[in-house]
């Protein structure tokens, strides 16, 4: 589900334009990166509860990434 504040035609044609998991898998296969973490995160810029995002969700994501020993984070702005 998504909100209507963005042009959805591009991600509808190619989901990798917003969540490039297939491209990441290709980089793994080529040996350019070691491996991706088991967890991936996505959130919209139209956030109504920014305090919850900053005080609850973001620390939880960071803690999960620490448990998964993530070295690098890829941010894909849309």
Protein Blocks (a to p, Z undefined) as FASTA:
>chain_A
ZZfkbcfklmmmmmmlmmcmklmmmmmmnomambdcfbdcdddfbdfblmlmmmmmmmmm
mmmmmmnopabdcdddZZ
